[in-house]
């Protein structure tokens, strides 16, 4: 064989090996493709992975429930319908009791450093609670509040109302204070409000505009007090099947620091919705007094005991888990005053 032919053959073999290493993954989520979750979180994360892998790992996004409904995204990811899924664990009541701690009101006060704190804390429990997947990113929204068709100032004002809650924990809270829960995912929330199935909704500020609900609710409790947790999960078989160098790339993008980075753009976007409402002149924001805030905190207090019972059934030391969570929030300057 001539030298030239040998070089060409080696190059062809090298090219074939490179092609064989290419990884094509499908990422499914349930918000519009224009949503800041995709534009400011998912897309930069994907681009960073592509660059870090020298182009080997390519991830295609399937937005807006194209592959399946929002509540099904954990099972879709676990069963391989999607390789990577954007999942709200709170959409499946009672299934993931440990991570639901982060949904309890009056704990996390921001979604940036809060995301990092939550990730650091959940590392001790993720494999136990979600064994079919690799937990990669934790993505809480900026603290949300109650938006309604009529004024809500105190917990008693919720009595008799139908409320679309952000997750199962907030749904239980609504029941505790005398309301009824209308449990639908974020993409279905506007229809529930517009058709009268719900009188109020718990949502972060700018999502009211993103999902077109700002035209349906004109009263807003100016007391962001809860977060809803979203997670980016990877099918365990897909992750385990990656070449070592590609697993290392994924591992470097599944860290508490990446949870903070992933969450920051969306958090800023959501926070901006509050001022947009004020500037519009079309909305009424009510800031509760310190006594009224305490009423809300007292009303939410039983949720922690409920969490301890549910999470304790998983065999964890709930007092230690709770203390560790509070400590991680404090360490990241993210604990509600």
C-alpha positions as CSV (number, residue, x, y, z in Angstrom):
1,X,0.0,0.0,0.0
2,X,1.3,3.4,-0.9
3,X,2.0,6.0,1.7
4,X,-0.8,8.2,0.3
5,X,-3.3,5.4,0.4
6,X,-2.3,4.6,4.0
7,X,-2.8,8.1,5.1
8,X,-6.2,8.3,3.4
9,X,-7.3,5.0,5.0
10,X,-6.2,6.1,8.5
11,X,-8.0,9.4,8.0
12,X,-11.2,7.5,6.9
13,X,-10.9,5.2,9.9
14,X,-10.5,8.1,12.3
15,X,-13.4,9.9,10.7
16,X,-15.6,6.8,11.1
17,X,-14.6,6.5,14.7
18,X,-15.4,10.1,15.3
19,X,-18.8,9.6,13.7
20,X,-19.5,6.5,15.8
21,X,-18.9,8.6,18.9
22,X,-21.6,11.1,18.0
23,X,-24.5,11.2,20.5
24,X,-28.0,12.4,19.5
25,X,-30.4,13.0,22.4
26,X,-34.0,14.2,22.7
27,X,-35.0,16.7,25.3
28,X,-38.7,17.1,26.0
29,X,-40.4,19.9,27.9
30,X,-43.9,21.4,28.2
31,X,-43.7,25.2,28.0
32,X,-43.7,27.2,24.7
33,X,-40.5,27.2,22.7
34,X,-40.3,31.0,23.3
35,X,-40.5,30.6,27.1
36,X,-37.4,31.8,29.1
37,X,-37.0,28.3,30.5
38,X,-35.9,27.3,27.0
39,X,-34.3,30.5,25.8
40,X,-32.4,31.3,28.9
41,X,-31.9,27.9,30.5
42,X,-32.1,24.9,28.2
43,X,-30.5,26.4,25.1
44,X,-27.4,27.8,26.8
45,X,-27.0,24.4,28.7
46,X,-27.3,22.5,25.4
47,X,-24.8,24.8,23.7
48,X,-22.3,24.5,26.5
49,X,-22.5,20.7,26.4
50,X,-22.0,20.7,22.6
51,X,-19.0,22.9,22.9
52,X,-17.5,20.9,25.8
53,X,-17.9,17.7,23.9
54,X,-16.3,19.1,20.7
55,X,-19.6,18.7,19.0
56,X,-20.1,15.0,19.9
57,X,-23.2,15.5,21.9
58,X,-26.2,17.0,20.1
59,X,-29.5,17.6,21.9
60,X,-32.7,18.2,20.0
61,X,-35.5,20.1,21.9
62,X,-39.1,19.0,21.7
63,X,-41.1,21.8,23.4
64,X,-44.7,22.4,24.3
65,X,-45.8,18.9,25.2
66,X,-44.9,17.5,21.7
67,X,-43.9,14.1,23.1
68,X,-46.4,14.0,25.9
69,X,-48.3,15.9,28.7
70,X,-46.5,17.8,31.3
71,X,-47.4,15.5,34.2
72,X,-46.1,12.5,32.3
73,X,-42.6,13.8,31.8
74,X,-40.9,11.8,34.6
75,X,-42.2,8.5,33.2
76,X,-41.5,9.6,29.7
77,X,-37.8,10.1,30.7
78,X,-37.6,7.0,32.8
79,X,-39.0,4.8,30.0
80,X,-37.0,6.4,27.2
81,X,-39.7,8.3,25.3
82,X,-37.4,11.2,25.9
83,X,-33.7,10.9,26.8
84,X,-33.8,14.1,28.9
85,X,-37.0,15.5,30.4
86,X,-38.0,18.7,32.1
87,X,-40.1,17.5,35.0
88,X,-42.2,19.2,37.7
89,X,-42.3,16.5,40.5
90,X,-45.1,18.3,42.1
91,X,-47.4,17.5,39.2
92,X,-47.6,13.9,40.6
93,X,-49.0,14.2,44.1
94,X,-47.3,12.1,46.7
95,X,-44.9,10.4,44.3
96,X,-41.8,12.3,45.3
97,X,-42.3,13.3,48.9
98,X,-38.6,14.1,49.8
99,X,-38.0,16.8,47.1
100,X,-41.4,18.3,47.9
101,X,-39.9,20.0,50.9
102,X,-38.7,22.8,48.6
103,X,-42.4,23.5,47.7
104,X,-43.3,24.4,51.3
105,X,-43.9,28.2,51.5
106,X,-41.7,30.7,53.4
107,X,-38.4,28.9,52.9
108,X,-36.5,29.8,49.7
109,X,-36.5,33.5,49.0
110,X,-34.9,33.4,45.5
111,X,-34.5,31.1,42.6
112,X,-30.8,31.7,41.8
113,X,-28.8,30.9,44.9
114,X,-31.8,28.9,46.0
115,X,-31.4,26.5,43.1
116,X,-27.8,25.9,44.1
117,X,-28.8,25.3,47.7
118,X,-31.6,22.9,46.7
119,X,-29.3,20.9,44.4
120,X,-26.6,20.6,47.2
121,X,-29.3,19.4,49.6
122,X,-31.0,17.0,47.2
123,X,-27.8,15.2,46.2
124,X,-28.2,13.0,49.3
125,X,-31.6,11.8,48.3
126,X,-31.9,12.0,44.5
127,X,-30.8,8.4,43.8
128,X,-33.1,7.0,46.4
129,X,-36.2,8.9,45.3
130,X,-35.6,9.0,41.5
131,X,-33.6,5.8,40.8
132,X,-34.6,5.5,37.1
133,X,-33.0,8.8,36.1
134,X,-29.9,11.0,36.7
135,X,-31.0,14.2,38.4
136,X,-29.1,16.9,36.5
137,X,-30.4,20.3,37.2
138,X,-32.9,21.7,39.8
139,X,-34.8,24.7,38.5
140,X,-37.2,26.5,40.8
141,X,-39.0,29.5,39.5
142,X,-38.7,32.9,41.1
143,X,-40.9,33.0,44.2
144,X,-44.6,33.2,43.2
145,X,-47.8,34.4,44.7
146,X,-51.6,34.4,44.4
147,X,-53.2,36.1,41.5
148,X,-57.0,36.3,41.5
149,X,-60.2,37.7,40.1
150,X,-61.1,39.4,43.3
151,X,-58.9,40.7,46.1
152,X,-57.1,38.2,48.4
153,X,-55.4,39.8,51.4
154,X,-55.5,37.1,54.1
155,X,-55.9,33.3,54.2
156,X,-59.6,33.6,55.1
157,X,-60.1,35.3,51.7
158,X,-59.4,32.0,50.0
159,X,-62.4,30.3,51.6
160,X,-64.8,29.1,49.0
161,X,-62.6,29.9,46.0
162,X,-61.3,27.5,43.4
163,X,-57.5,27.9,43.0
164,X,-55.1,26.5,40.5
165,X,-52.1,25.5,42.6
166,X,-48.5,25.3,41.4
167,X,-48.0,21.8,42.7
168,X,-49.5,19.2,45.1
169,X,-48.0,21.0,48.2
170,X,-49.7,24.3,47.4
171,X,-52.9,22.3,46.6
172,X,-52.9,21.0,50.1
173,X,-52.3,24.5,51.4
174,X,-55.3,25.8,49.5
175,X,-57.5,23.1,51.1
176,X,-56.1,24.0,54.5
177,X,-57.3,27.5,54.2
178,X,-60.7,26.6,52.8
179,X,-60.3,26.7,49.1
180,X,-60.7,24.0,46.5
181,X,-57.8,22.9,44.3
182,X,-58.1,22.9,40.5
183,X,-55.0,20.9,39.6
184,X,-53.9,21.5,36.0
185,X,-50.4,22.0,34.5
186,X,-49.1,25.5,33.6
187,X,-50.0,25.1,29.9
188,X,-53.7,24.5,30.8
189,X,-53.9,27.1,33.5
190,X,-55.2,30.0,31.4
191,X,-58.1,27.9,30.1
192,X,-59.1,27.0,33.7
193,X,-59.1,30.7,34.7
194,X,-60.8,31.9,31.5
195,X,-63.6,29.4,31.6
196,X,-64.3,30.0,35.3
197,X,-63.1,26.7,36.6
198,X,-60.6,28.6,38.8
199,X,-61.0,31.9,40.6
200,X,-57.3,32.3,41.4
201,X,-53.9,30.9,40.5
202,X,-50.5,30.6,42.1
203,X,-47.8,31.6,39.6
204,X,-44.6,33.6,39.3
205,X,-45.0,37.2,38.1
206,X,-44.1,37.2,34.4
207,X,-45.5,33.8,33.6
208,X,-48.9,35.6,34.0
209,X,-48.0,37.4,30.8
210,X,-46.2,34.5,29.1
211,X,-49.3,32.3,29.4
212,X,-51.8,35.1,28.8
213,X,-53.4,35.0,32.3
214,X,-52.8,38.7,33.0
215,X,-56.0,39.5,31.2
216,X,-58.0,37.2,33.5
217,X,-56.7,38.1,36.9
218,X,-56.3,41.8,38.0
219,X,-55.6,41.3,41.8
220,X,-52.2,40.2,43.1
221,X,-51.0,39.4,46.6
222,X,-47.6,41.3,46.7
223,X,-46.0,38.6,48.8
224,X,-44.0,36.1,46.8
225,X,-43.9,33.1,49.3
226,X,-43.4,29.8,47.5
227,X,-41.4,28.2,44.7
228,X,-42.3,25.4,42.3
229,X,-39.5,23.0,41.6
230,X,-38.7,21.8,38.1
231,X,-35.9,19.4,37.4
232,X,-33.9,18.4,34.3
233,X,-33.6,14.6,34.4
234,X,-31.6,12.2,32.2
235,X,-32.7,8.6,31.4
236,X,-30.3,6.4,33.5
237,X,-29.7,3.9,30.7
238,X,-28.9,6.6,28.3
239,X,-26.5,8.2,30.8
240,X,-24.8,4.9,31.7
241,X,-24.4,4.1,28.0
242,X,-22.4,7.2,27.2
243,X,-18.7,6.9,26.6
244,X,-16.6,7.9,29.6
245,X,-15.6,11.2,28.1
246,X,-19.2,12.1,27.3
247,X,-20.4,11.1,30.8
248,X,-17.7,13.5,32.1
249,X,-19.2,16.3,30.0
250,X,-22.7,15.6,31.3
251,X,-21.5,15.4,34.9
252,X,-19.8,18.8,34.6
253,X,-23.3,20.2,33.5
254,X,-25.2,18.5,36.3
255,X,-23.9,20.5,39.3
256,X,-25.3,22.9,41.9
257,X,-23.4,25.6,40.0
258,X,-25.2,24.8,36.8
259,X,-28.5,24.7,38.6
260,X,-27.9,28.3,39.7
261,X,-26.7,29.3,36.2
262,X,-29.7,27.5,34.5
263,X,-32.2,29.2,36.8
264,X,-30.8,32.8,36.8
265,X,-32.2,34.0,33.5
266,X,-35.7,32.8,34.1
267,X,-35.6,34.2,37.6
268,X,-34.8,37.7,36.3
269,X,-37.5,37.4,33.7
270,X,-40.1,36.4,36.2
271,X,-39.2,39.1,38.6
272,X,-39.6,41.7,35.9
273,X,-43.3,40.8,35.6
274,X,-44.2,42.5,38.8
275,X,-43.0,46.0,37.7
276,X,-44.7,45.4,34.3
277,X,-48.0,45.0,36.2
278,X,-47.4,48.1,38.2
279,X,-46.5,50.1,35.1
280,X,-49.5,48.9,33.2
281,X,-52.0,50.6,35.5
282,X,-54.4,47.7,34.9
283,X,-53.5,45.6,38.0
284,X,-53.9,46.0,41.7
285,X,-51.1,44.7,44.0
286,X,-51.7,44.4,47.7
287,X,-48.8,44.3,50.1
288,X,-49.9,42.5,53.3
289,X,-49.1,44.0,56.7
290,X,-46.6,42.2,59.0
291,X,-49.5,40.7,61.0
292,X,-51.1,39.5,57.8
293,X,-47.9,37.9,56.6
294,X,-47.7,36.1,60.0
295,X,-51.3,34.8,59.4
296,X,-50.1,33.3,56.1
297,X,-47.1,31.8,57.7
298,X,-49.1,30.3,60.5
299,X,-51.6,28.9,58.0
300,X,-48.8,27.2,56.1
301,X,-47.0,25.7,59.2
302,X,-48.8,22.4,59.2
303,X,-47.4,21.6,55.8
304,X,-44.0,20.8,57.4
305,X,-45.5,18.2,59.7
306,X,-47.2,16.6,56.7
307,X,-43.9,16.6,54.8
308,X,-42.2,14.9,57.7
309,X,-44.8,12.1,57.8
310,X,-44.6,11.5,54.0
311,X,-40.9,11.8,53.7
312,X,-40.3,9.7,56.8
313,X,-42.2,6.8,55.2
314,X,-39.3,6.7,52.7
315,X,-37.0,5.9,55.6
316,X,-35.0,9.1,55.8
317,X,-34.2,11.0,59.0
318,X,-36.6,13.9,58.4
319,X,-35.3,16.1,61.2
320,X,-31.8,15.9,59.8
321,X,-33.0,16.4,56.2
322,X,-35.0,19.5,57.2
323,X,-32.1,20.9,59.2
324,X,-29.7,20.3,56.3
325,X,-32.1,22.0,53.9
326,X,-32.4,25.1,56.0
327,X,-28.6,25.2,56.5
328,X,-28.0,25.0,52.7
329,X,-30.4,27.9,52.2
330,X,-28.7,29.9,54.9
331,X,-25.3,29.1,53.4
332,X,-26.4,30.4,50.0
333,X,-28.2,33.5,51.4
334,X,-31.5,32.1,50.3
335,X,-33.6,31.6,53.4
336,X,-36.9,33.5,53.8
337,X,-36.7,36.0,56.6
